[in-house]
Structure formats: structure tokens, C-alpha cells
Amino acid sequence: MARGRATDTTALVAAAGEAFRRKGYRNATIDDIAEAAGISRPTVYKYTRSKQHLLDLMVEEVTSDLRRRLAEVLDSGEPPETRLRGMISGHIEAASANRTFYAIVFSEEVELSEQGRASFRAWAHDRTRDFRLLLDECVPEGSRIDTTIAANLVLSMLSTLYRWYDPAGPVTPEQLSQQIEELLGALFRH
């Protein structure tokens, strides 16, 4: 059961996240979502068109949050290495803050609506491009690092933190950022 009764779409999306995490997207029913939200089945439809719409809204939450965080970093005017550190930290913070939604969004991408899937893929493509362009600024001249490959590898790693990283565990987000920076040492000109 949810902590409180859902009184808006945001609260319903959070309750759906609980139901999807507990039962899986395909197995969770509107009744499960209603129960998690502390509302009736008819009230669920006051806030959403369908279960798939709730999944699309989770994608919107994940993408808009990360888009905002990364825009602040990219627009900061800081040196490239500082912005790269900020992008890594931004990904870790977003994945930690939206851990349940990340798990659902990345594991249930095939269940998105056609429009939701297209939007998600376009968003991911844009974030990869942004990251690659930043890596282009960070890679030392004459390096053999392919920034397209590097961007895809690093972003794949960051987008799957929900699978193993627990921000309440023994490794702080700052320590995780430092470990990733050490791993990517060639990209930083200390």
C-alpha cells in the first residue's frame, strides 16, 4: 500500500512505479496500481488513460530530470573536465533519485507507446551526442580514444547504475564519481 492516497498524476505515477517494481510491468494490473495509490480503480482513470500512459510518464520524469541536471552542467561555462565531472555526477544523482523509475524505464522500454519509445530514443541520442561532444573537448590531442565509443560505453554504464548501486550503501555518490573518474583517467588532464 502507498504511504498516502494519490491525489494527482505525479502521486499515481509513483504508486504505479511501486506496483511495476513489485510485480513487473506486464503482471501489474490497474487494480494493483489503485491499491498502491490508495484509490479506487475508477479514480485511477481520473489521472491517466492507461497503464502504458503511466509508463510513458515515468520516462518523461526520468528524461526531464536528467535533461535539467545536464543542461545546468553543460551551460555552466566551466572547463571541459569540470563539466565532464559534473555530467558524471549528474547521472549518478539522477539515477539515485529516480532509482525505481530507472529500473522500470530501462527494463520495460519495449512496453512504451510508439510515441514514448521514439521520444525516449531521441532523448537518449541527444544525450549521447552531448556527452560525445564534451569528450571531444576532453580527449588530449593525438589520443586514440574514439569518443563515440567512449560516450556510449560510459553512458551505458551510468544508465544501468540502478541494477547494482545503492546510494544508501557503503559507497557515496561522490566516491562513485571518483571511481569513475579514475577509470576514465585518460579523459581528465589533472
N, C-alpha and C positions, 0 to 999 in steps of 0.2 A: 504494500500500500504506500502511496506517496506521502510525503510529510504533511502536506496540506491539500486542500481541494484546489484543483486547477481552475483559475478564473480568467485565463486568457490563453491565447495561442502559444505564447512562449512557455507557459507552465505545462500546457498539453504536450508540447514537443519534448520537454524534459521528462515527462511521465512516459511518453512513447519510447524515449531512449532507455528508460529503466526496463520497460516491457521487452523491447528488442534485445537488450543486453541479456536479460534473463532467459528468454525463450527463443531468440533468433527472430529475424525479421519475418521469415515465412511462417513460422509457427505462432507468432504473436497475433492475437485477434483484436478487433476493435473492443471487445469486452475486456480483454487483458489491459488494454490502454486505458479504458474507462476506469477499471479497478485501480490501476496505478495512479490515475489522476484524481481519484476520489469523486468521480462524477458518473452520471448515467450515460449509457450508450447514445441516446438521442442528443445529449449535451455535447458529446464528442463532435458531432456533426455541426454544431453551432460554430466550432472553431476550425474545422478542417473538412475538406472534400473526401479524403480517403487516407488510408494508411500510407500509400505511396506519397501523397502530398506531405505527410509528416516527415517522411524520409528526405524528400526534396528540401524541406525547411531545415532539416539538420545539416544538409550540405550547405545551404545558404548561411547558416550560423558559423560553420567551420570556415568557409571561404571568406566571409565578410570580416570575421575576427582576424584571420591571418593577413588578409589584404590590408587592413588598417594598421596592424603592427608593422608589417614590412614597408608600407608606404612611409611611415614615420622614420624608419631607418634609412631608406633609400633617399629620402628628401632632406636628410639632416645636413648635408654638405660636409660631413666628416670624411677623413681619408678612407680610401677603399678598404684597407684592412679593418678599420674600426667598423665600417658598415658591414663587412663580412661577419665579424664577430656579432654585431647586432642582429643580422639576419639569422644566424645560427641560434642565438638566444631567443629571438622572436619565435622561431619554430618550436623550440623546447617549451617556452612559456605557453604558447597556444596549444600544443599537444597535451601539456599538463592540465591546463584549464578546461579543455574540452575532451578529455580522455575517452569518455563513453561515446561521444559523437564521432570521434576519430575512428574508434573501433568499428562502429556501425557503418559509417560512410565508406571507409576503405574496404571493408569486407562485403558490403552489400551494394557496391557500385552498379552491378548488373540489374538490380531491382529498381534503380532510379527511373523516373519517367524519361522519355526520349529527350525532352527539353532539359530536364535536370542533368542528364548524362552529358549532353552537349555543352551545357553551361559549365559543368564541373571540369570537363576535359579542356575547354577553352581557358578556364581559370588556371588549371594546372600547367598548361602550355605557357601561359603568360608568366607564371611564377618561375618556371624553369628558364625562360628567356631572361628574366630579370636577374636570376642567380648567375646564369652563364655570363651575362654582360658584366656583372660585378667581378666574377672570377677573371674575366679578360683583363680587368684593371689590376687585379692582384697578382697574377702569374708573372714571375720575373721574365724579363726579356730573354729569349733563347731557350726557354723551358720547353720540354717535350710534352707537357700536360695538355691533353685535349679538353678544353673547358666544357664542351658539350657533354662528353662522357662524365667528366668530374661533376658537373651540375646534376646530371641525372642520378649518379651514384649517391651523392651527398643528400639530395632531396628524397631519394627513396629511403635512405637510412632515417632521415628526420621524420618522414611521414609515417613510419612504422614504429615510432617510439612507444605508442600505446600498447604494443604487444609485450613489451618487457620492462619498460621503465616506469617505476613508481616514484613520483615526486615526494611522497611521504617516507620513502625508504632511506637507506643509508647514504645515497649519493644525491647531493643537492643539485638543482638545475645549474648552478654556477660551476660546480665540479664537472658535471656532464659537459658543459660548454668548453671547459678547459681541456677535457679529454679529447673532444672532437677537434679542437684547435691543434692539440699535439699530433693527432692523427693526420691532420691536413697541414702539417708544418710547412711544407713547401709553398703553400699559398700565402704565408704570412712572412713579411720582411721585418722581423723583430728589430 
